[in-house]
Amino acid sequence: MFENFKVYETTLAGRPLKLETGMMAGLANAAVMAKYGDTCVLCTVTASAKPREGVDFFPLSVDYEEKMYSVGRIPGSFTRREGKASDKAILASRCIDRPIRPLFPKDMRNDCSVVATVMSVDPDCSPEVAAAIGVSTAIAISDIPWAGPISSVNVGLVDGEIVINPTLEQREKTDLTLTVSSTADLVAMIEAGGNEIPDDLMFDCIMAGHEVNKEVVNFINGIVAEIGKEKFEFESNDPDPEIMAEIEEFCIEDVKKALDTDDKLVRDAALLPIYNAVHEKFDERFEGNEAKLDEIMYLVQKHVVRAWLKDEKKRVDGRGIDEIRPLDAKVDLLPRVHGSGMFTRGQTQVLSIATLAPVSEAQKLDGLDEEVSKRYIHHYNFPSYSVGETKPSRGPGRREIGHGALAEKALVPVIPSVDEFPYAIRVVSEVLSSNGSTSQGSICGSTLALMAAGVPIKAPVAGISCGLITGDQGVYGDFMTMVDIQGLEDFYGDMDFKVAGTHKGITAIQMDLKVHGLTPAIIKEAFAKTHKARLHILDEVMLKCIPEYRSELSQYAPKMLTTAINPEKIGDVIGKQGKVIQSIQEQCECTINIEEDGRVFVSGLDVEKAKQAVAIIELIANDPEIGGIYSGKVTRLMTFGAFVEIAPGKEGLVHISKLDVKRVEKVEDVVAVGDQVIVKVTEIDDQGRINLSRRDALVEVNGAVVEEGADEEPARKPRRPFKKRDK
């Protein structure tokens, strides 16, 4: 039945890699089951027979689908089935999309759909790597035009050693999480997060991944040579060269004048009448396909911008090639939030807001890997007004999720540990104005907000992007890079190489390309330029705004205290049906969270009440100390004394002779049930019974003086004589 079934085997980082085709999903243009160790990902690619009407781009969709059965779990949602893609799945989709998209013909308009379905997960063998290799193989052997294949690997840095596709144990210790995708010759995609990795070491790690990718690409090429299909012909969407030349001649001088400004609004306003004039003159020749004229206008602008950069070393806004736009940094713009910072670079402006919360508010994750929660969360919002457009908000898209994840990745290495700073932290970056590199602006703004909030970050982080313009010979010929690209240079250029880091090293990289890949020389130059620019932003702008993190938290931020108790005592602190911990929270106006290892986190706006809660918890978990002074509540009155509860479940007797510094006739004369009193522990007998003294506590705390005769007990009434009853 499966006469076309083929299995191709090799090894990758010492583990078996199998690519199977011919058994599953036979109606797709191509399907490959990628097996890496026990990880299995079904990768399919399909394309429409005809181009989509009315689009000026290549309609490619890439979906990485996580199936919870792959790790033997039932989804935690109410419906108990997979819902919308998780952030991690979206990020995996983007890491597959970015290297494969530039390899499709730019003039093709046939819909193309790539789906990678994760069906089994071996924790030591990354499903993202298997998916990328499987997708590449499927497209390469299909009949869809494509200039691949590519390969992707993960690179780690464990105990100073470069490791390809680190295992689960190695990933827990790595200082670097790097994904590198490559063609046979070029580096096609870089995604990285690291613990302040020096530029040279990061470059070496990228090249190590690139060398392994070359071997996998050769392996895939062997499969293509055996079973690859002939690529289908498609209707090119490129404009007619003669018409293109005619329109360019008609408007190019006006386009140059319109583009020659550093103000995006002025530029857009100047371009509008040119568009109108082109449509008025040429619409009849494009009847029914007027959108083609807008595409030609895009190509005219692209030609102008690239020619200025490549031939004249001229930037649209008049800056030097490595000159950064005007910068500004501010903090404390919002009075009631826990921390705020705004970073402005030219017409790009991002306001970041930091919120501190109890550790229990960390985000819970329901995914395929071992990470079940995260306490540092970064969200990025890109409203339509930031680019002067009118569009209703529909929640974050893939781009917003990707940019938020990049900023999060850049800052995680400098966030203090939970033991150093026991808070969950959320930062939201609101893009107020966008003209390029808003993701890097959000990194800078977030650093400002965290420092203003009093988060003791290990070092400030800044981000900057580097662009690329290549000539007719592409990356192998003459090229030029420029730092701090604005929107137009990103739109018409070949690269957006984003690098974030501290003075010490790189914490995050994200690379977007429109060409097939980069040579090592381009990567090295991008590192050098972003390194210099990053230090300039840190030293000349951000640290002049706020030199160090605040020593105190905002008055509106919860104050967090921690303690540790014996895990066996957790039940005592929680109490039956949670009554003990609820009473402490109510009494001390705080929130208490207890971890399984015995760590206790107490948060509240009033630090003194939080301290009181900690004292109560420690008293419950540990026996009271003889000589210790405690605050307690009177629970019962007896003729011989009063019982005082110094902590839930910890009650002791204050004998009537120890109730006050003066002689007491009746217990009721001094205390009543419900009174809060201070007492000193004077004795704990063999049965654990506690004897307390209010008098000793008053002397020690308030300096009270004991009156003469205070130790004397009240006179007792004489007993009535026993009378024998008559029978």
C-alpha positions, 0 to 999 in steps of 0.5 A: 500500500505504501510503495512510495514510503522512504526512510532517510537516516543520519545523526545530528549531535549524536542522536538519530535523525530520520526523515520519512516520506510516502506514508502520511498526508498523501494529498499535500504537495509534500509531507515529511515525518521528522523523527529526532530521537523519540520526537516526531513532527509531521511536516506538510506543505501545500500550495494553491494551483492559482495565484490569489487575486489582488495581493501584492505579497507572497501569501505564506502561512506557517503554523507550528501546532503543539499537541498535548498528547505528544507529552502524555497530557490532557489540555488544562482548558475547560474544553480539554482540547488545544485552543489558540496557539501558545506564545511558544508555538507562535515563536516557533512558527516565526523561527521557521517562517523567517529563514524559509520565506526569503527563499520563495520567488518574490513574484509568486502569489500562490497561497502556500501553507506550511504546518508542523504538527508535534506528535511526540516529544523526547525532552532531549530532542527539540521538536522545534529543530525537528520541525524546521528540518522536516519543513525544509525537507518537505518544501525541497522535495515538493513541486513548489518553487523554492531556493532551499533547503535550509537546516536549523540547530540549537546551540548552547554554552555549557560550562564554557563549551559550545554544545549543539542541540543541548539535552534537557539537562544541559539546557538547565545549565546553559548560558546561551539559547541560540537557534541558527538556520542556514542554507548551504552557504549562508546564515539565514536566521539567528534567534538568541538569548544569553547571559551577557555573552561577549560578541566574539563568543556569540559569533563563534557559537553562530558559526558552530551552528552554521557548520552543522547546518551545512552537513544537514543541508547536504543530507537533505539535498541527497533526498531531493536528488532521489525523490524531489519533484519538478517545480511547477510553473507560476504566473509572475507578478512582476510588473512589465519592465517597459511600463515600470520604466515609464512610470519611474520616469514620470514620478521619480524626481517627485518621489525623491523630493518627497522622501528627503525628510526625517519626518514620517508624516511629512513624507507620507503627505508629500507622497499622496499627491504623487500616488494620485497623479500616477493613478490618474495618468495610468489607471486606464492601462491597468483597468481592473488591476489598479493595485499594480500601480501601488506595487510599482510605486513601492518599487520606485521608492525602494530603488530611490532609498537603496540607491541613496544608501548604496551609491551616495551613502545618503540616508533618508533623514540626512544622518550619517551611516552610523549615526543614531537618531536623537535620543531621550529617556524619562522615568516616573511619568505615571504617578500611581504605577510601580515604575515607568520609563519612556524611551524615544529614538527619533519618531519611535517612542515607547512607554514601558510600565513595570508592575510588581506582584506576589510570586503566586501571580507568576504566569502558569504555562501549559506547554510541551516542555518542562517550564511550567511558569515564569515570574518575569513577563513582558508584553508589547502593544502596537496600536494603530495610532502609533503609525498614524492609521485607523484600525480597531484593536483586535489583541496582539498578533504574531508580530506583537508576541514576537517583539514582546518575547524578544524584549523579555528574552533580553531582560531575563538574564539581568532579573534578580532571582526570586530569593534576591527579589521575591516578586513576580514582575510584569512589564508592558511596553506601549508603542506610542509612535513607530518609525523603526526598531520599536522592539529595541525601544521597548527593551530600553524603556523596560530597563528604565521602568524596572530601575524606576520601580526599584527592581535590583537588576544586575545591569541595564540593557539597551537594544539597537538594530543594524540594517543592510543594503546589498548590490547586484551580486547580493551578499557576496558582492559589495554591501553596506550596513547602517546602524539604527534603521528607521521604518523606510530603511527596514521596509526597503532594506535587506536586513533588520539585525537586532542586538540587545545587551549590557556593557558586558555582553549580548542578552538577545538577538533577532535577525530578519532578512529579505535576502537568502542569508548572511556571510560571516563578514556581514555578521561581524560588522553588524556585531561591531556596529551594534556594540558601539551603539549599545554602549552609547545609548546606555552611557549617554542617555539611559544612565544619565536619566537614572544612574541606578535602580531605586533603593526603595519601592513605590508606596503603591507597590506591595512590600514583600518579606520572605521566611523559610519553615520546615516543610512538615509544618506547612500544614500547621500554617495553612490549618484545617480548610485553610482557616489559619492562613486565612486568619493571618491574612485577614489580621495582617492585611497581607497575601501569603504564599507558601512553596512546597520547599517551605519558602514563605512569601508575605506581601502587603502594602503595610510593611509592619503588618507584613512583618507581623505576619512573618512573626506569626508564621515563624511562631506557628512553625517553630516552638516559642522561645523561653524569654521571647516576647509576643503579642497575643489575644486573650481567649479565655478567662479563669479564676486563676488566670487568662489564656492567651493565644500568641499564634494560631494553635499556640496558647499559654496561661498567664497566671493571675499573679503574672497579669499586671505589675500590681496585685490583681484581685480579679482577672476581669479587672485587667483583661477581657476576652478578645484583648490584644496583650503582650506577654513573655514566655517564662516556661514550657513544660515537658508536655509542651504547655506554655506559661506566660507573664504579662507583667514581665513583658510590661517591665521589659518593653514599657519599663513598668515598675512592679509594685510591692505585693504584686506576687500575692494571690488574691485572698480566697473565701473560706470554705463552708463547713461540711454538714452531715445530712439527716437521713 
